């Protein structure tokens, strides 16, 4: 699965594709990309070894990026750090830590994210903003049908309406 992505840091940004890889134990960025784009890095306190499924050493990881802004799928934005490895065929790899945190649901046919986790709805997803100076009022709703509701509850009749019943707020 490849997702269109934008990486941003300081005053720079870079558009690219990110490979979602459930077999990757971490999130990785290609060392050549880091060098060419001038993405700032930091030295790890202790190097890490990256192994293939057969146990073969793939890379010795000694650096990671500074926290970067990663923008995906239209309105999904987060801050993330990547471990640096040589990976020219997949310059951005979103592995298990990313998948566990965001738990996206994919449409494998179209190659797109169908939905995000509740974590993302409260943290990563950015709602569209109204143009400055324009107030947006909620759509008018019809008053609820209270014919089958006892008269004693009519003063709180709004709670019996469809709009209120479908909302997540009290």
Buried (B, 14 or more C-beta within 10 A) or exposed (E): BEBBBBBBBEEEEBEBEBBBBEEBEBBBBBBEBBEEBEBEBEEEEEEBEBEEEEEEEEBEBEBBBEBBEBBBBEEBBBEBBBBBBEBEEBBBBBBBEBBEBBEBEBEEEEEBBEEBBEEBEEBBBEEEEEEEEEEEEEEEEEEBEEEEBEEEEEEEBEEBBEEBEEEEEE
